[in-house]
């Protein structure tokens, strides 16, 4: 399926979720359980701290993640953080609490409805160190070169049709010489789907776009990252309709 058509489908799906809530399966425990699961409970199931979630806008919690990269980011006061595919802002708002007023968090998303939802929540709840920008992470991330301490992402890069370019863009914005780091939660698969076999619905559900763990890590290394490590890993779906095993991973890497 052509890249433009897939992107249009992704925007349609996540725009609908922003407006109506997570009423259909996508990233999150809903893809292997009830689609009516409570978003906050779903977030706790994949690793988020329930108490921490109470400190951020409820509207930002949509239950779309497949892990909790924020748990592994070791954020520090004053750091600049970019959240790639920030959605309604759950990770951006959690990060803002850790970097405090002297730090800054920039959320990047290409879905207008999600950006509006997140920006409104930031304004209404007094999050002055958070900003949301429109951008396509596999095209050009709207952030300056060599300016970011930490890049985080949660179950988003598997949606990208050009993951190699996405990782190169992330590498570009991070500070170099080991000062910048990337922590991402994502899904990997035991068998990749290619060409005409791609199902747009399954791609939007973070399944058909997934790489094998080996190819995913190689894409990160080829972008220039070093010290690539798997920080957490658990089977997400034991076997789907095409006999694939889907695994949730949290991967960390450093910009040389």
N, C-alpha and C positions, 0 to 999 in steps of 0.2 A: 504494500500500500504506500502511496506517495507521502513524503514527509509533510507536505502542506495539509493533506487530508487528515492525517493523524493529529497534527497540531490543532486543527479546527475541532476535531472530536474531543480532544483533551480540554480545550477551552470551554466547549459546550458542557461537558460533564462537570467540571469543577466550578464553572459559573453557576450551574444549577444547584450544586451543593452549597455554595456560598449563600444563595438566596433561600433555599428550602431546607438546608440541613442535610446530613449524611443519610439519606433515605434509600440509597442503593449501594451495592457493594463496590468497594474500591480498596485502596490501601487501608489497612487496619484490620483488627480481628473480625470485622464484619464479613470479610471475604471467606472466612471459614467457619462462621457461626451465624448468629441471627443478625439480620440487617437492621434490626431495631434496637441494638445494644446502645446503652447510654454512652455518649461520646467521652465523658469524663472517666467512666469506668473502663471503657476501651483503652483510653490513654494510660491508665494505671496498669492495665494488663500487659501492655508492651513496655513498661518500665518507668513511666513518669511517677513522680512523687505526688501523692494526693494532696498533701498540705501545700506544696509549692503551687499546684494548680489553683488553689483557692486564692492565691495572691495576684492572679492575672484575670483579665476580662473573660467571663464565661463564654462570650460569643467567639472567642479565638479558639476554643476547644471543639474540634469537629470530629475527632477520632479517626484521623486519616493516616497516622504514622504507623511504621512497622518496627519502631524502636524508640529509644530516647537518647539521641546523640549528646544532648546537653549534659547527661550524666558523666560523660567521658571527656568533656571539653576542658575541664579545669580552668574555667574563665577567671580572669583577674580584674580587679578594679582598674579602670582606665583603658581597657582594651577596646579595639574596634573589631566588631563582629559582623559578618555578612551571613544572612540566612537565605539560602538558595531554594526557591520554591516555597516561599514563606507562608502562602495560603492566608488563613485568617489571623496568623501571627503568634501561635502558641509558643514556638521556640524563640521567636524574637522577643516576646514579652518576658519569658523566663530568663533569657540572656541579659536583658536590660537590668534586671534585679541584681545580677552578679557583677556586671561591669560598672554599675552605679552611675551617678551623674557625670563623672569625669570620663566615662566611656561612651561608646555609641554603638547602636545596632542598626544595620540597614537590611531590611527585608526586600527580596527581589521576587517578583512574580509576574506572569504575563497574562493573568486573568483579571480583567477589570473589576469584576464583582468581588473577587477576593481582596484586591487592593483597596477598594472602597470600604469593605467590611473591616479590614485591619486598620486602615487610617482613621476611620471613625472611632474605633475602639481605643486607639492610642490617644486621640484628642479628648474623648469623653472621660477617660480614666487617668489623665494627667501623665502619660508616659512621654516626657519631653526628650528623652535620649534615644527614641526609636523613630525611624523614618522608613517609609515604604516606597519603593521605586518600581516602575514598570520596566521589565526587561526579559529577554529570552536567554536563558543561561547557556544554550548551545550556539548562540549567535554572538552577541556582545553583552557582557555583564556591565551595567552602567555604574562602574566603580573604577577609580584611578588605579594605574599600575602600582604594584609594590606598596600598597597602603593599608592592608588588612592584616590584623593579628590572627584571626580565627575565622575560617569558613565552616559553616555547619549546613547540613541538609538532611531531611527526613523523608525517605521513600519517594524521591522525586527524580533522581538522575536516571532511574530505570525507565522513566517516561521519555527521556531524550532519545531521539533517533540517531544522533551523532555523539556518543559518549566520549570519544577521544577528544573531540573539539571542546566539549564541556569541561573536561578535566584541564585542558590547556588554558581555558579562560579562567578557571579557578586559580590555577598556578600563577597566571599573569597578575591577578589582583593581590596575591599574598606577599607579605614581606619575605625577603629571601635570606639566605645564610642561616637557615634553621630557625628564624624568628617567627615565620608564619606557619600555621598548621591547619590541617583540614580534618574534620571529624564528621563522617557521614553514616547514617543508618540507611540501609537499602535492602532490596531483595535480590537474591541470586538464584539461579536455577540449575538443575542437573542436566538440562537439555535445552538449548536455545531454539527459538522459533525464527525462521527466516523466510523472506520472499513472500510468495502468495499465501503462505500458511498463516500469516499474521491476521489475527482477529482484532479489529479496532476496539471492541468492547473489552477484551481481555488485556489489550495494551493499556487502555485507560485504567484498568484495575491493577496495574503494576505487575502483570504476569508475563505477557508476550514480549515485552520490551526488556526483560531481565537477561543478563549475561550469565555465563558460568562464573563461579568465583575466580577461577584462574584468569579468564579473559578480563574480568572486571579489574582485578589487581594489576594485570599487565597494562591496561589502559591508563591506570593511575601512574605507573612507573614511566610509561612512555611520554607522559606529559611533563616529566622532569622531577616528580616527587621522589623522596627518599624515605627510609625508615617506615615503609608501609607495613602496618600491622593490623591483624584482626583483633579487635578489642572485646568483641562479644559475638556469639553465634548461637542460633537455635533454629531448629526445624520449624517452619511456619505452616506449611501444608505438606503432610506426609506423602500424599500422592494426589495429583489433580486428574482431570478427565483425560489428559494425554500422557499419563504415567510420569509426569515430572515431579521431582521433589523441589519445593520452594523453601529457601532458607533465608532467615533474616540475619543480616550481619551489621556490625558497627565496625568501620574501618577508619584508622587514623593514619595520617601521613604528614611529612614535613617538607616545606619548600626549601630547596637547596640554596 
